[in-house]
Amino acid sequence: MKFSGKNVLITGASRGIGAQIARVMGGYGVKVWINYRNSAAQADALKAEIESHGGKAAVIGFDASDEAAYLEALKVIVESDGGVDYLVNNAGITNDKLAIRMKTEEFFDVINANLTSAFVGCREALKIMSKNRMGAVVNIASIVGQTGNAGQTNYSASKGGMIAMTKSFALEGASRNVRFNAIAPGFIDTDMTKDLKEEIKEAYTQKIPLKRFASPEEVAAAVAFLLSDGAGYIT
């Protein structure tokens, strides 16, 4: 795959899907800005791993749900590299419980961490990328944003909102040659799903045509394609 841009910011990139996206993008020669909130050691180890394979990487710690921190991080990247070419809004949290037991603040904590943070990233990326008339953003949504899920009213709302928001940003960014896409993974084989009971895993697996969970590598490959020049007509 070919990439016209020189760098990418990936939020929540110290582990899981975000870390695998960072590895893939680093392998294509794109400088990877690895964002973390709490896992500094993991972020540093990932940076070293990418560099050991000939890639370029930098670590930048901030809470993506903190608007001021997000804006300051983007300022640092622009001052360092002259711009932001690609953005992956991957950072997110869960706080699962039945809706009748969910407090309003528990609903909005997830909305702010998952959706509001992505809005800030998309808005600022559009401003920055518009100057060069080039750029691409991928938002990591979820299949539950399309289907809903019992016990995940807050998470489902955040991811459903992300899908709709991405479509609106795509319409606004098109005239500036800035593309916006969202992917909605189903169940992925990560630390988050390893703790599920086997009977729950089996029940979900039976609903999946390929009868297995996806790997982080498969998600990362889809993200890399959507950022690449090969997806230049997809928004």
Secondary structure, 3 states (H helix, E strand, C coil): CCCCCCEEEECCCCCHHHHHHHHHHHHCCCEEEEEECCCHHHHHHHHHHHHHCCCCEEEEECCCCCHHHHHHHHHHHHHHHCCCCEEEECCCCCCCCCHHHCCHHHHHHHHHHHHHHHHHHHHHHHHHHHCCCCEEEEEECCCHHHHCCCCCHHHHHHHHHHHHHHHHHHHHHHHHCEEEEEECCCCECCHHHHCCCHHHHHHHHCCCCCCCCECHHHHHHHHHHHHCHHHCCCC
